[in-house]
Amino acid sequence: MRGSVAVLVALLAVGGCKAGDQGGDQDSDRGGGKGGGASSAPAASGSALTAVSSLTVKGRAPKTGYERSEFGSSWVDTDDNGCGTRDDILKRDLKDVRFRDGHCLVASGTLTDDPYTGRDVRFVRGHSKVDIDHVVALSDAWQKGAQKWDRDKRLAFANDPLNLIAVDASANRRKGDGDAATWLPPNKAYRCDYVAHQVAVKKAYGLWVTEAEKGAMKRVLGGCPTAKLPARSGGR
């Protein structure tokens, strides 16, 4: 199955801004923040703001049938590098990383300038205050198109680095499965990047948005109309 997942991930690539223990992948504080007001400048061609208009608008479907297991086992090795996705993201996002053994199991590190809070957060395996968050929550995706996907596509989505970021655990728990209309990071400086990533993920996977969600995306990105649509990269 890995081969089909790898092919799917490659096909779903979009064109960058910057972007835990086993249970730390849970999928709310409203506000405009940076980019929260209307923009007087036009959206740039190829920008995240322009891409919002391409997203399909529909109502939220029922959450009936949603289980985390519908997106496969947590943190599988979809890129065949010998490491689970969770450790790949920890290595990508943490500083001063130390390993338990080899190059996979991250034992400790520091999340500097946490995207959601702006604070530094220490990661220690087994006692972590760091979660790996799905920027577009799995249950939100389920209610906006993913329930009709096959299992391989859901597995690819759940492990796609474009949709994953190391963040402060407490902020992530407050987010829950909120979309842009119901939750934005308390760190206002990160809101443009955050929403741009949501747009990129939803566009890449063909997920729809609600009318309120689309309006919230436009309000935030209206403050940064030249922000590019994020692409997969090795860093945040």
C-alpha positions in Angstrom: 0.0 0.0 0.0 3.0 2.4 0.6 3.6 2.6 -3.1 0.1 3.8 -3.9 0.2 6.3 -1.0 3.5 7.7 -2.2 2.2 8.1 -5.7 -1.0 9.8 -4.4 1.0 12.2 -2.2 3.1 13.2 -5.2 0.1 13.8 -7.4 -1.6 15.9 -4.8 1.4 18.3 -4.4 0.5 22.0 -4.7 2.5 24.9 -5.3 5.6 27.9 0.2 5.0 29.7 3.4 6.2 28.2 6.5 4.4 25.8 8.2 3.8 14.9 20.7 3.4 11.9 22.1 1.4 9.1 20.5 -1.8 10.8 21.4 -0.8 14.3 20.4 -2.6 14.6 17.1 -5.9 16.0 18.2 -7.7 17.7 15.7 -11.3 28.3 20.2 -10.5 31.7 20.0 -12.0 33.8 17.2 -10.6 36.9 15.7 -9.1 38.6 12.7 -5.6 39.1 13.9 -2.9 39.8 11.4 -4.7 39.9 8.1 -8.0 40.1 10.0 -9.4 43.1 8.2 -10.5 43.8 4.7 -7.6 44.5 2.2 -7.3 47.5 0.1 -4.7 45.8 -2.1 -5.7 43.3 -4.8 -4.9 39.6 -4.4 -1.7 38.6 -6.2 -1.8 36.0 -8.9 -1.0 32.6 -7.4 -1.6 33.9 -3.9 -3.4 32.1 -1.1 -6.1 34.7 -1.3 -6.7 34.1 -5.0 -6.9 30.3 -4.3 -9.7 30.8 -1.8 -12.1 31.6 -4.7 -11.4 28.2 -6.2 -12.7 26.3 -3.2 -16.1 24.7 -3.4 -18.7 26.0 -0.9 -21.1 23.6 0.6 -22.7 22.9 4.0 -21.0 20.8 6.6 -22.0 17.1 6.3 -22.8 15.1 9.4 -19.9 13.7 11.4 -21.6 10.3 11.4 -19.2 7.4 11.0 -16.0 9.5 11.8 -13.3 7.6 13.7 -9.6 8.4 13.8 -9.0 4.9 12.5 -10.8 5.8 9.2 -7.5 7.7 8.4 -5.3 4.7 9.1 -3.0 4.0 12.0 -1.3 7.0 13.6 2.0 8.1 12.2 2.9 5.4 9.7 6.0 5.6 7.5 4.4 6.8 4.2 7.6 8.1 2.6 9.6 4.9 3.3 12.5 6.7 5.1 12.3 4.3 8.0 10.7 6.8 10.4 7.1 7.4 11.4 5.5 10.7 10.3 5.3 12.0 13.8 9.1 11.8 14.3 9.6 13.3 10.9 7.6 16.4 11.8 9.3 16.6 15.2 12.7 16.5 13.5 11.6 19.2 11.0 10.1 21.6 13.5 12.1 21.3 16.7 15.5 22.7 17.5 18.3 21.0 19.4 16.9 17.6 18.7 18.3 14.6 20.5 17.4 11.0 19.6 16.7 8.0 21.7 18.5 5.8 19.2 19.5 6.2 15.6 17.9 9.0 13.7 14.2 8.4 14.1 12.9 8.4 17.7 13.1 12.0 18.9 13.9 12.0 22.7 13.9 15.8 23.3 14.0 19.2 21.6 12.6 22.7 21.8 9.8 24.1 19.8 11.0 27.7 19.5 8.4 30.4 18.7 5.5 28.0 18.7 3.2 29.0 15.8 0.0 29.0 17.8 1.2 30.9 20.9 4.6 32.4 20.1 6.2 30.8 23.1 9.1 28.3 23.4 7.8 24.8 24.3 10.1 22.0 25.5 9.5 18.5 24.1 10.5 15.5 26.2 9.3 12.1 24.9 6.8 10.6 27.3 6.2 14.0 29.0 5.5 16.2 26.1 3.8 19.6 25.9 4.0 19.4 22.1 1.4 18.0 19.7 1.5 17.3 16.0 -1.5 19.1 14.7 -3.5 18.5 11.5 -3.9 22.1 10.3 -7.1 20.9 8.6 -8.5 18.6 11.3 -9.3 15.1 10.3 -12.9 15.3 11.5 -13.3 18.6 9.6 -12.0 16.9 6.5 -14.4 14.0 7.1 -17.4 16.4 7.1 -16.2 18.2 4.0 -15.5 15.4 1.5 -13.1 12.9 3.1 -15.8 10.4 4.1 -16.1 9.6 0.3 -12.4 8.9 -0.2 -10.8 5.5 -0.3 -8.6 4.4 2.6 -5.3 5.2 0.8 -6.2 8.8 0.1 -7.3 9.3 3.8 -4.0 7.7 4.9 -2.0 10.1 2.7 -4.0 13.1 4.0 -3.4 12.2 7.6 0.4 11.9 7.1 0.9 14.7 4.6 3.7 17.1 6.0 1.8 20.0 4.3 -1.0 19.5 6.8 1.1 18.8 9.9 2.8 21.1 12.3 4.4 20.8 15.8 2.5 23.1 18.2 1.8 23.8 21.8 -0.4 21.0 23.1 -2.8 23.2 25.2 -3.5 25.5 22.2 -4.1 22.5 20.0 -6.6 21.0 22.4 -8.5 24.3 22.4 -8.7 24.3 18.7 -10.3 20.8 18.5 -11.7 20.3 15.0 -12.4 24.0 14.4 -12.1 25.5 10.9 -11.0 29.1 10.1 -14.5 30.4 11.0 -14.4 29.0 14.5 -10.7 29.0 15.6 -7.6 31.0 14.7 -4.2 30.8 16.5 -3.9 33.2 19.5 -0.5 34.2 17.9 -1.8 36.8 15.4 1.5 36.9 13.6 0.9 33.3 12.4 -2.7 33.6 11.2 -1.9 34.4 7.6 0.4 31.4 7.3 -2.1 29.2 9.2 -5.0 30.0 6.9 -2.8 29.9 3.8 -1.9 26.3 4.8 -5.6 25.4 5.2 -6.4 26.8 1.8 -3.5 24.8 0.2 -4.5 21.6 1.9 -8.2 21.9 1.0 -7.4 22.8 -2.6 -4.9 19.9 -3.0 -7.4 17.3 -1.7 -10.6 18.8 -3.1 -12.2 19.4 0.2 -15.0 22.0 0.4 -15.5 24.9 2.8 -18.6 26.4 4.4 -19.7 29.9 3.5 -18.6 31.2 6.9 -15.3 29.4 6.6 -14.6 31.0 3.2 -15.5 34.4 4.5 -13.1 34.0 7.4 -10.3 32.9 5.1 -10.8 35.9 2.9 -10.8 38.3 6.0 -7.5 36.9 7.3 -5.7 36.7 3.9 -7.0 40.1 3.0 -4.4 41.5 5.3 -1.6 39.6 3.4 -2.9 39.5 -0.2 0.5 38.6 -1.7 1.1 35.6 0.6 1.8 32.6 -1.6 0.0 29.3 -1.5 2.2 27.0 0.6 4.0 24.0 -0.9 5.6 21.0 0.8 9.1 21.8 2.1 11.6 20.6 4.7 10.9 23.4 7.2 8.1 25.4 8.7 
